[in-house]
């Protein structure tokens, strides 16, 4: 067996007690490596999203006094009306959404989102992006595209750089409105205020920018569904079931199934099939936890447009 690299050894000595029994130590080390690789991957995706959003803002929207929807639209509108620095407003406007995200999604999400929003503010403040064009149509379409790509990549990395989606999730849980309905209402208010304070033309271009951004977000994160249905087939279904209940805080349904044909060929035996529903902001965490337990688990995900009954709201974790 080849010797572990110096980096692996250093990590083991730093984070683990090698006097633990071999099975416990091996499980901890495998779980740590999966989580560490996932953290690096998420960090790279979020950073790419931040640079993309910064390019959309400084290369297209800001030089041409354009607006967008959501928390970014509120920040841009306040910057134009009050003259306050946009980087400061990006952090200030998103701060309440970060606190809300901490309550309804979790600590890790709030931490990632805080870092992402602060980095976006620094990116807007200090990186000298060139102005690409002054054509209003191109500014609206491509400014929205790069901003939407940044928002979508941030979500793929397990955070957000525009907090209105977190607010929409919170409101939808306590009302009959869907997440899409809430986001639409928020943006109608933003565009109406823009039309009143500035001009109808600016509001119309802001709508076009928002449409471009929202469609790009949809493309990046594969759908704007509020919830994602997840079917999991694994020989370690009991451990995965416990993880979903205890760590994710979601309800779960267990089907009795029969193994058919897989990578190991024909093997007929009874097994449990798990089905759960999570928000798309929880998908990344769910996949990570499944990989820790069974990297070979067969996982199928599909969008859910509407549902009723069952344990839809997240269970309060102890």
C-alpha positions in Angstrom: 0.0 0.0 0.0 1.5 3.4 -1.0 2.4 5.8 1.7 0.1 8.7 2.3 1.4 12.1 1.0 2.8 14.7 3.3 -0.4 16.8 3.0 -2.6 13.9 4.0 -0.4 13.1 7.0 -0.4 16.7 8.1 -4.2 16.8 8.0 -4.5 13.6 9.9 -2.2 14.7 12.7 -3.9 18.1 12.9 -7.5 17.0 13.1 -7.5 13.3 14.3 -6.3 11.2 17.1 -4.6 8.2 15.5 -5.0 6.3 18.8 -8.7 5.8 17.9 -9.6 2.3 16.8 -8.8 1.7 13.2 -12.4 1.5 11.9 -13.5 4.6 13.7 -10.4 6.5 12.5 -10.8 5.4 8.9 -14.4 6.5 8.8 -13.6 9.9 10.3 -10.7 10.4 7.8 -12.8 9.4 4.8 -15.6 11.7 5.9 -13.2 14.5 6.5 -11.6 14.2 3.0 -15.0 14.2 1.3 -16.1 17.3 3.2 -12.7 19.0 2.6 -12.9 18.4 -1.2 -16.5 19.6 -1.2 -15.5 22.7 0.6 -12.8 23.5 -1.9 -15.2 22.8 -4.8 -17.9 25.1 -3.3 -15.4 27.8 -2.6 -14.2 27.8 -6.3 -17.8 27.8 -7.6 -18.8 30.7 -5.3 -15.6 32.7 -6.2 -16.4 32.2 -9.9 -19.9 33.5 -9.3 -18.7 36.5 -7.4 -16.3 37.5 -10.2 -19.1 37.0 -12.8 -21.6 39.1 -10.8 -19.0 41.8 -10.3 -18.3 41.8 -14.1 -22.1 42.2 -14.8 -22.3 45.1 -12.4 -19.2 47.1 -13.2 -18.8 46.1 -16.8 -22.5 46.7 -17.8 -25.0 47.9 -15.2 -23.3 50.5 -13.0 -21.6 52.6 -15.8 -25.0 52.9 -17.5 -27.1 53.5 -14.4 -29.1 50.3 -14.8 -31.1 48.5 -12.1 -32.0 44.9 -11.4 -34.5 43.0 -9.2 -34.1 41.5 -5.8 -31.7 42.6 -3.1 -29.2 43.7 -5.7 -31.9 45.9 -7.3 -32.7 47.4 -3.9 -28.9 48.2 -3.4 -28.6 49.7 -6.8 -31.7 51.8 -6.3 -30.6 53.1 -2.9 -27.1 53.9 -4.2 -28.6 56.0 -7.0 -31.1 57.8 -4.7 -28.9 58.4 -1.6 -25.4 58.4 -3.1 -24.2 55.9 -0.5 -21.4 53.5 -1.7 -22.8 50.4 -3.4 -20.4 47.9 -1.8 -21.6 49.1 1.7 -25.3 48.9 0.6 -24.8 45.3 -0.8 -23.7 44.2 2.7 -26.3 46.3 4.5 -29.3 45.2 2.4 -28.4 41.5 2.6 -27.6 41.4 6.3 -31.3 40.8 7.4 -31.5 38.0 4.8 -28.3 36.4 6.2 -29.9 36.3 9.7 -33.1 34.8 8.3 -31.1 32.2 6.4 -29.3 31.3 9.6 -32.7 30.6 11.2 -34.5 28.7 8.4 -31.6 27.0 6.6 -28.6 26.7 8.9 -25.3 28.0 10.2 -23.1 26.7 7.4 -25.4 28.4 4.8 -25.3 31.7 6.7 -21.5 31.6 7.0 -21.0 30.9 3.3 -23.5 33.6 2.4 -21.8 36.1 4.6 -18.4 35.5 3.1 -19.8 35.5 -0.4 -21.6 38.9 0.0 -18.6 40.5 1.7 -16.4 39.3 -1.1 -18.8 40.6 -3.8 -18.8 44.0 -2.1 -15.0 44.0 -2.1 -15.0 42.9 -5.7 -17.3 45.8 -6.7 -15.2 48.2 -4.6 -11.7 47.4 -5.8 -11.6 45.3 -9.0 -11.3 47.7 -12.1 -13.6 45.9 -14.6 -13.7 47.7 -18.0 -16.9 49.1 -19.3 -18.0 46.9 -22.2 -20.8 48.8 -24.0 -23.2 51.7 -23.7 -25.9 50.1 -25.9 -29.0 49.8 -23.6 -30.3 46.5 -25.0 -26.8 44.9 -24.7 -26.4 46.2 -21.2 -29.7 44.9 -20.1 -29.3 41.4 -21.6 -25.6 40.8 -20.9 -25.5 42.6 -17.6 -28.4 40.5 -16.5 -26.7 37.4 -17.9 -23.4 37.8 -16.0 -25.2 38.9 -12.8 -27.6 35.9 -13.0 -24.7 33.5 -13.7 -23.0 34.8 -10.5 -26.2 34.3 -8.4 -26.7 30.8 -9.9 -23.1 29.7 -9.2 -23.4 31.0 -5.7 -26.5 28.8 -5.1 -24.6 25.8 -6.6 -21.9 26.4 -4.1 -24.4 26.4 -1.2 -24.8 30.2 -0.6 -26.5 33.2 -2.1 -25.3 36.7 -3.1 -28.9 38.0 -3.4 -30.9 37.4 -0.3 -34.5 37.8 -1.6 -34.8 34.1 -2.3 -34.1 33.4 1.4 -36.9 35.9 2.3 -39.2 34.2 -0.2 -38.6 30.8 1.4 -39.4 32.2 4.8 -42.6 33.9 3.7 -43.8 31.0 1.7 -43.6 28.7 4.8 -46.1 30.9 6.6 -48.4 31.8 3.8 -50.2 30.3 0.8 -47.8 31.9 -1.6 -45.1 30.0 -3.5 -41.5 31.2 -3.6 -41.9 32.4 -7.2 -45.0 34.4 -6.1 -43.1 36.2 -3.3 -40.1 37.0 -5.6 -42.4 38.4 -8.2 -44.2 40.6 -5.6 -40.9 41.9 -4.3 -39.7 42.8 -7.8 -43.0 44.5 -8.7 -42.5 46.8 -5.7 -38.9 47.5 -6.7 -39.7 48.3 -10.3 -42.7 50.5 -9.3 -40.5 52.5 -6.9 -37.8 52.8 -9.7 -40.5 54.1 -12.1 -41.7 56.7 -9.6 -38.3 57.9 -8.4 -36.5 57.8 -11.8 -38.4 57.1 -15.0 -40.6 54.5 -16.6 -37.8 53.8 -19.1 -35.3 52.9 -16.4 -37.9 50.6 -14.8 -38.6 48.9 -18.1 -34.9 48.2 -18.7 -34.6 47.0 -15.1 -37.4 44.5 -15.9 -35.5 43.3 -18.9 -32.3 43.0 -16.9 -34.1 41.0 -14.3 -35.6 38.6 -16.9 -32.2 38.0 -18.4 -30.7 37.4 -14.9 -33.5 35.1 -13.7 -33.4 32.9 -16.9 -29.6 32.6 -16.4 -30.1 31.6 -12.8 -32.7 29.0 -13.9 -30.2 27.6 -16.4 -27.3 27.5 -14.0 -29.1 25.7 -11.2 -31.4 23.6 -13.4 -34.8 25.0 -12.7 -36.5 27.4 -10.4 -38.4 24.8 -8.5 -39.1 25.5 -4.9 -38.5 21.9 -3.8 -36.5 18.9 -5.1 -37.7 15.3 -4.7 -34.8 12.9 -4.0 -35.0 9.1 -4.3 -32.1 7.2 -2.7 -31.2 3.5 -3.3 -28.4 2.3 -1.1 -27.3 -0.8 0.9 -26.8 1.6 3.8 -30.3 3.0 3.7 -30.8 2.9 7.5 -27.8 5.2 8.1 -28.9 7.6 5.3 -32.4 7.6 6.7 -31.1 8.6 10.2 -28.9 11.3 8.6 -31.8 12.9 6.7 -33.9 13.1 9.9 -31.1 14.2 12.3 -28.9 16.4 10.2 -31.1 17.7 7.4 -34.3 17.8 9.5 -36.6 16.6 6.7 -39.3 14.0 6.7 -38.7 10.8 4.8 -40.7 7.9 3.2 -39.4 4.4 3.0 -40.4 2.0 0.3 -39.8 -1.7 0.3 -38.1 -2.6 -2.9 -36.1 -5.4 -4.5 -32.7 -5.2 -6.0 -32.6 -6.0 -9.7 -29.6 -5.4 -11.9 -26.7 -3.0 -11.0 -23.0 -2.6 -11.4 -22.4 -5.9 -9.7 -24.7 -7.8 -12.0 -28.0 -9.6 -11.2 -28.6 -9.7 -7.5 -32.2 -10.2 -6.2 -32.8 -9.3 -2.6 -35.1 -7.0 -0.6 -33.9 -3.5 0.2 -35.3 -0.1 1.4 -35.8 2.8 -1.0 -35.8 6.3 0.5 -37.7 9.3 -0.7 -37.4 12.8 0.7 -38.1 16.4 -0.3 -35.7 19.2 0.3 -35.3 22.8 -0.9 -32.7 23.4 -3.6 -30.5 25.2 -1.1 -30.3 21.9 0.9 -29.4 19.7 -2.1 -25.7 20.3 -1.9 -25.6 19.4 1.8 -27.7 16.3 1.3 -25.4 15.0 -1.5 -22.4 15.6 0.7 -23.8 13.7 3.6 -24.9 10.8 1.4 -21.3 10.6 -0.1 -19.9 10.3 3.4 -22.1 7.3 4.2 -22.3 5.5 0.8 -20.4 7.0 -2.2 -22.0 4.3 -4.4 -25.6 5.2 -3.5 -28.0 5.6 -6.5 -29.6 9.1 -6.1 -32.3 10.4 -8.4 -33.5 14.1 -8.2 -36.5 15.8 -9.8 -38.2 19.1 -9.5 -41.4 19.5 -7.7 -43.7 22.3 -8.8 -46.4 21.9 -6.2 -47.4 19.7 -3.3 -49.8 19.4 -0.4 -49.8 17.6 3.0 -47.0 15.6 4.6 -44.1 17.1 6.4 -43.3 20.0 4.1 -41.9 22.3 6.7 -38.4 21.6 8.1 -38.3 19.8 11.4 -36.7 21.8 14.2 -33.3 20.2 14.9 -32.4 19.6 18.6 
